């Protein structure tokens, strides 16, 4: 649940960053505002990628554990 909330928060921040980039390009005279929003967007993207990788690793670990348990059960049954 915590991971989903963090992903949602990052997604919202990324959408705001895109809106900020558009606003800064249109209405700001200085380029630093654009780079701030671009950096925020990049940080959000990296965060989403990181949480996706963590989720994939956790799912793979759970799948391996499940397979290990099933293999153990099968070996116990065959010994009987």
Secondary structure, DSSP 4 states (H G I P E B T S, - for coil): -HHHHHHHHHHHHHHHHHHHHHHHHHH-SSTHHHHHHHHHHHHHHHHHHHHHHHHHHHHHHHHHHHHHHHHHHHHHHHH-
